[in-house]
Structure formats: C-alpha cells, structure tokens
Amino acid sequence: MEIVLLTTHPTSACAFYRSVGVLQQLRKLDPTINFRMSDSSNWASIGNADIVFLERPQDERFVKAIQD
C-alpha cells in the first residue's frame, strides 16, 4: 500500500504526532505499507497512491488537491 503525505512542515511537532510519526509506526507494524512525503499535489505526484494523507489542510495548495 502506498500512502502519500502532503504536509507543509514535515519536521514539526504536529507532523510527528499527527502524520510522520504515526505513519512510521504504522510501517513498522506492517512492512507492506510504504509512505512518502510530497510537496506537490499534482496528479503526477499523487496519482499512483492508494491513500493521500493531508495533514492540516490549511492553504490553497491543499484546497486545489481536494478539488482535483
């Protein structure tokens, strides 16, 4: 399973507790789960993902990704 994470601050405490840290633990529980971070929300970047995870969608980039 491929999870793409869209976040504005991947090294923040919020990312650790809400996304990056959680997804790392999830990957340890099931090695078939892969996740990658992307700073782009276009279909070329996220089109092959099974899940697109939006951490705190707060700016226009996230709105565009949701609309597309």
Secondary structure, DSSP 8 states (H G I E B T S, - for coil): -EEEEE-S-TTSHHHHHHTHHHHHHHHHH-TT-EEEEES--SHHHHTT-SEEEESS--SHHHHHHHH-
